[in-house]
């Protein structure tokens, strides 16, 4: 090999080595940025945005302290946008209702599961179909020709499950005198108390909080797995593990009562969750057709 050729080859090797080192230097800030950037927790709009932010702020502060990273709370504009955001991995962390989770998996596939809620020591959710305490009605079958108040169209316990319960008792939507979606479950309670509707459906804790105001239960739903938190498939595995660990341990935090009760009264912690925990709910709702509000 001539000296000239040798010099040229060595020059090319130095150039390649220098270029590779430069690329690595460019990549390092991006890796650091990905590891240290703030995380977002997306929540569906089950209540006014201000109320939701207030409920989840103590948890976001707790996670910030545990992970040493900023945690931003984002409220999705509606349910479809919420599922699309999670499905396209634009939400680092997301809070979902049971029925919404079933829909997410059906439409976008499975996501890393973080934890599900535990309320009063149980990770199961139950709903109640109720009437006014002064009503002469006594059963679901007597609701034919009557008015029924639902919550959100995508709500597990204020629409999809009670819809199944009505049908199981032989009461189709067209058999009702009227039905409407009142969104906030407290509105469902008030509408029955005021006589605007003969019956309604809400989560068990909402019913129990308002029972003494003049409500009477006529049916309790099957129990299904509680609300849950999922993660983006783009999160580093170590971040997912750190989030799980922090959520499972929140009940041991000195400020645990404030963190948990802010989200829901009676909440006692976050516990492990598996996709199969929602199989019974899938069987119950997946074949059901969505309905729209009627006058």
N, C-alpha and C positions, 0 to 999 in steps of 0.2 A: 504494500500500500504506500502510495506516495505521500510525502509530507503534506502536500496541498490537500489531497483528499481527506487525510486524517484530520486536518484542521477544520475542514468543512463539516465533517461528521460530528466532531466534538462541539462545534458551534450550534449545529441543529439540536444535539442532545441538551445543551445548556438552555437553548430557547424553549424546548418542550418542557424541561424541568421548571423553568421560570414561569412559563404560562400556566402549568399545572398548579404551582404554588400560589400564583395570583388568583386562580379560580377558587382555590380552597379559602383564601383570605376573603374573597367576595362572598363565599357561602357561609362562613362562620357567623357574620351578623344576622343572616336570615335564620340560621338554626337557633341562635340565641333569642331572636325575636319571637320565633314560633314557640319556644319554651317559656318565655317570660311575658308574652302579650296577655292582655286582659281577656278573661273568659266572659261569655254571655250566657245568661240563663233566660230562656224564652218561655213565656207563660201564656196560656190561652185566655181570652177575655171573658171569664166567668163572672166578673163583677167590674165596677168602675175602675179604671186604671189606677187612680190614686189609692184606692183601697187595696188593690193587689200589691202595689209597690210597698205599701206599709206592711202588709202581711209577710212579704218575703225579704224585706230589708235585713231583719236580724239574722236570717239564714245566710244571706249573701256576705254579711260582715263576718260571720263565723267561718265560712269557707275561705274568705280572703285571708283570715288569720291562719288557718290551717295550711293552705296551699301557698301562701305568700304571693298571691297574685290578685289583681283587681277583678271583681266580679260585677258585671253590669246586668241590670234587670231590664228586659225588653218585653213589652206586651204586644202580642200579635194582634193585627187588626180584626181578624176573624178566624174561625176554625179552619177553613180551607187554607188560608195563608199560613196558619200555624203548622199544619201538617206538611205543606209544601216546603216550608223553611227547614223543618226537621228532616224530611225525606231527602232534600238536596244537601244535607249536611252543612247548613248555614247557621245552625244553632249548636253551640258547644254543649250546652245542657238544656234540657227541655222538660217541662212539667206537663203531664197528660192525665186526663181522666181515663177510666178503664175502657169505655167504648171507643174513645178517640185512639187509644193505643191499638186496639183491635183493628181499627180502620187504617192506622198508620202501617202496620205490618202487612195488611192486605194490599195496600196501594204501593208501598215503597220497600217492603222487606224489613227484616229485623235490624234493630240498632242495639248498640251496647247498653245493657240494662244496668242502672246504678242502684236504685233502691225503691221500695214502695213505702207508703205511709203506714204507720201503726197508730190507731186511735183507740184509746181506752184498753190498750194491751192486745188489740186484734188488728191484723192486716186485711180484714174483710169489711166490705161496705154493704149496707142494707138500706132499702127504701121503704116508704110507707104510702099507701093510698089512703086518703083521709077525707072526712066530711066535717061539716059543722056539728058540734055537740048537740045542737037543737034539731038536727035533721032527723027525719023519720026513716031514712034509708038505713039498711043494715048489711048489704052485701054488694059485691061488684056487679052481679047480674042485674041489680035494680038500677044501674046507671044508664040503661037504655033510655034514650030520649032526654037525658040530662046533660048539663054542661060540665066539661072537664078542662081543668087548667094544667097545662104542661109547662116545664121550664124552658131550657134551650133545646132546639131540635137535636143537638148532638149529645145531650146530657144522658148519662147512664141511668140515674135513678129518678130523674124528673121527666123522662120521655121514653127511651128505648125499652127499659125493663117494664115500666107500668103498661106500655103499649102491648107487650107480650102478655102481661098478666090479664089485661082486658080481653084479648083475643082468646086466651086459654079458657076464660069464663063465658065465651060465646058472645062477647060484646065487640063488634067491629067499629071502626071509626065512624062509618056511615050510620051506625046505630045511635051514636050520641046526638043529642040535640044541638050541641055546638062544642067546639074545642078551639083552643088558642095557645100560642106560645108566649108566656109572660116573662121569659128570660130569668131574671133573678128569682131564686126560690122563695125569698121572703115575699115577693109579689104574689106568688102562688098561694102562700098562706093567707095573705091579706084579702085576696080575691074571694076565697072561700069564706073567710070570716065576715066579709061584707055582703055575701050573698050573690056576688056576680057569677060565681060558678058553684055547682053542687058538690064537686069533688076536685081533688088535685093530688099531685104526687111530688114528694120531696125526699131528700136524704133523711135517715132516721134521726140524726142529731138535730136537724132543723125542726122536725116534727116534735121531738121531745122538748125542745126549748120553747115551743109555742103551744103545747098541748093544753096547758092551764088557761090559755086565753079563750078556749072554747072549741077545741078540735077533738074529733073522735076517729080512731083508726078503724078501717074495715078490711085491710089486707096488708100483710108485710111481704116484701119481695124475698126471693132467694138471695143468699149472700154471695157476693162476688169479690174478686181481688180489688184492693184499694187503688187510689191514684198513685202515680209513679213518676220517677225521674229517669230519663234516658240520656245517652251521650252521643255525640257525633262519631261516626266511624273514622274521622280524620284526626281525632284526638290521640296523642301519644298514649300507649298502653299504660305507662307509669302514671300519667295524669288521671286516667280512668280508675286505676287502682287507688290512687290518693283520694279521689273523690268518694269512692265507695267507703274507704276506711273512715274518712271524716264524717260521712253521713251515718254510718253504723254507730259511730262513737258520740254523736251529738247529745245523746241522753245523759252522758257523763259530764258534760260541760257545766260549769257553775251557773251559766245563764241559760241552761237547757229549757226551763219552763217558759221563759220569755220567747226564746227562739221557736219552740214548737207550738205553743198556744197562740202565737201571732198568726200562724198559718191556719190552724183550726183548733177550736176549743176542744180539749180532751185529747189532743194528739200527744202520744207518749214516745214516739221515736220513728226512725227509719229502719227497715229490716230488709234482708236479702229478697230478691225477686227473680222469678224465672218466667219465660214466655208461657210455659204450660200452666201457670197460675191463672191465665185468662182463657183457658180452653172452655170452661163451662159457660162463660159469657159469650164466646164465639158461637157456640152451639145455639145459644138463646137468641142472638140478634142478627147473625150474618145473613139470614134469609129474609129479614124484614125489609119492607119497602118504606122509604122515607115518605112522610106526608107533609102537607103544607097547611098553614092555619086557615080556618074557615070562619066566616062571620058568626 
